[in-house]
Amino acid sequence: MRTEKVMTSIFILAIVAKLFNIPGHSILLILSSVTISILYFPLAFYFFSDKSLKNQNIAFSIIGGMALAIIPNGILFKVMFWPGAQIQLVFSFILTLILFVITLILKRNCKEDLKAYYKNYLTRIVFWLILGVTFFLVSNSTLINMQHHNDPELARLKIRAFENPSNIEYDMALQNYYRKLDSLEIVNNQQK
């Protein structure tokens, strides 16, 4: 449980660091996302059950872990602007919503010793579903504007190149702007 909370906290902090363009955000974001996915997919039964394997539905835990393992990766792909984010998020939402409804039904009819298990299950489903839906609904241009809030020209060029990937002129304009920034940085370092 503590490992899960720590990795989730690091994941959220890495997202914030990415949005504010703080150095080191990428490695933290990737490592925390992968770690959360590994914790959820094969080890979900451990985290959902409060470490008691008797009081749970192991197959249901593994399926839930699979669904929850996809959401952090979908968010990672979204904030890194990698292809495949939308499909990961949509697939995990569908699976997670189905599991949410099934869990509500099972929780009503379960024995007293399974109440804590279903409560833990629902808590994680709701948390990751809200986080995933939030990033699904936020546009890529909004994320780019947040990340480059101190350089609106770079944000404009990135959005234009991102929204028109087949337009070579937009990509060249973005690359030229990066070269200009690099040359300014070199000149500033030489003057020091």
C-alpha positions, 0 to 999 in steps of 0.5 A: 500500500505504501509503495503504491501511494509513494509511486502514485505521488511521484507520478503526479509530481512528475506530471506537474514537473512536465507541465512546468518544464522542470528538468528531470521530469521525463525519467521520473514520469516514465519510471513511476508510470512503469512501476505503477503498471507493474504493481497493478497488473501482476500484483493487484491482488496484493494491493486490493486485499490489504495483504490477505489473500483469503478475503478477495476475488483473485481473478477479479483483482487481476482483471482490475489490475490490468485495467488500472495498469493501462491508465497511468501509461495512457496518461504518460503517453498523453503528456509526452505527446506519444501516439496511442494515448487516446486508445489506451485511455478509452480502452481502460475507461471502458474496462474500468467502468464495467468493473466499477458497475460490477464492483458496486453490484458485488459489494451490495451482495458480499459477505462482511469480510469482503467489504474492505476489499471492495472498498479498496477496489472502488477507491482505486478505480474512482481515483484512476478513472478521474485522473485518466478522464481529466487527461483525456479531456485536456487537449494537447494544445492546452498541455503544450501551452502549460508546458511552455507558458514562458515562451508563447512562440515555442508553444505556438510553433509546437502546437502548429507542428503537432496538429499538422504532422505531415506539414514539413514547413511547420516542422522546419519552423519549429526546428529553426526556432530550437536552433535559434534558442540553442545558438542564443544559449551558446552565446550567453554561455560564452559571454559569462 
